[in-house]
Amino acid sequence: MDVSPSGPCSADSLSRFPINVEKDMQTDYPKLRLPKRFEALEREAKNTGADISQIVQRIDSATARIETLVRQVRDGGLGRFELFLGKSGSGKTTFFKTLGHFFEGID
């Protein structure tokens, strides 16, 4: 097939077949929204009745550390101070706000 600018697939030849993207590509899927901040994600989930634990996924490689901290606090009867540092947008708030969805005994 000739794909040169003057061949059968040139812009000029394709313009004879107008495509209405909105009409031709209609689906029943909702519009995808990807908020930049957890607060916006939380608000959107609440407004649409979505379960945020279906959106935010548990990271198995970090699970052992969290389980250890929870066990130390629960069994030792003492509090715990942990420092979490990260760049803006790295997921710190998302991490803390969703712990209760993935671990028992965390509010």
C-alpha positions in Angstrom: 0.0 0.0 0.0 1.3 3.4 -0.9 1.5 5.6 2.2 3.4 8.6 0.6 1.8 12.1 1.0 0.3 11.9 -2.5 -0.7 8.2 -2.3 -4.1 6.7 -1.4 -3.6 7.4 2.4 -2.7 11.0 2.1 -4.4 13.6 4.2 -6.3 14.9 1.1 -7.7 11.5 0.3 -8.7 10.9 3.9 -10.5 14.2 4.2 -13.2 12.9 1.9 -14.2 10.5 4.7 -15.0 12.8 7.6 -15.2 11.0 11.0 -17.3 12.3 13.8 -15.3 11.1 16.7 -17.9 11.9 19.3 -20.6 10.0 17.3 -18.5 7.1 16.0 -16.7 6.4 19.3 -19.6 6.6 21.7 -19.3 4.1 24.6 -21.1 3.4 27.8 -17.9 3.9 29.8 -17.8 6.8 32.3 -15.3 9.6 31.7 -11.9 8.8 33.3 -10.8 11.4 35.9 -7.4 11.2 37.5 -7.2 13.7 40.3 -3.8 14.9 41.4 -4.5 15.1 45.1 -6.0 12.5 47.4 -8.6 14.9 48.7 -10.0 15.3 45.2 -10.0 11.5 44.7 -11.8 11.0 48.0 -14.4 13.7 47.1 -15.0 12.2 43.6 -15.4 8.7 45.1 -17.9 10.0 47.7 -19.9 11.9 45.0 -20.1 8.8 42.7 -20.5 6.2 45.4 -17.2 4.5 44.4 -15.3 2.3 46.9 -11.9 4.0 47.2 -10.3 0.7 48.1 -11.1 -0.5 44.6 -9.1 2.5 43.2 -6.2 2.6 45.6 -4.3 -0.7 45.7 -2.4 -2.3 48.6 1.3 -2.5 48.0 2.4 -5.9 49.1 6.1 -5.1 49.4 5.3 -2.5 52.1 2.8 -4.7 54.0 5.3 -6.4 56.3 6.6 -3.1 57.7 3.1 -1.8 58.5 2.1 -5.1 60.1 5.2 -4.9 62.2 4.4 -1.4 63.4 0.8 -2.2 64.1 1.8 -5.3 66.1 4.4 -3.3 68.1 1.9 -0.7 69.0 -0.9 -3.2 69.8 1.2 -5.7 71.8 3.6 -3.2 73.4 0.8 -0.9 74.7 2.9 2.0 73.6 2.6 4.6 70.9 5.0 4.8 68.0 6.5 7.8 66.1 7.4 7.2 62.5 8.6 9.9 60.1 7.3 9.7 56.5 9.0 11.9 54.0 8.2 12.2 50.3 7.8 14.7 47.5 4.5 16.4 46.9 2.2 14.1 45.1 4.1 10.9 46.0 1.2 9.4 47.9 1.8 10.2 51.6 -1.8 11.3 52.3 -3.2 8.5 50.2 -1.1 6.1 52.2 -2.3 7.3 55.6 -6.0 7.8 54.6 -6.3 4.4 53.2 -4.5 2.3 55.8 -7.8 1.4 57.4 -9.0 -0.1 54.2 -6.2 -2.6 54.1 -5.3 -3.3 57.7 -7.6 -4.3 60.6 -7.5 -2.3 63.8 -6.4 1.0 62.1 -8.7 3.9 62.1 
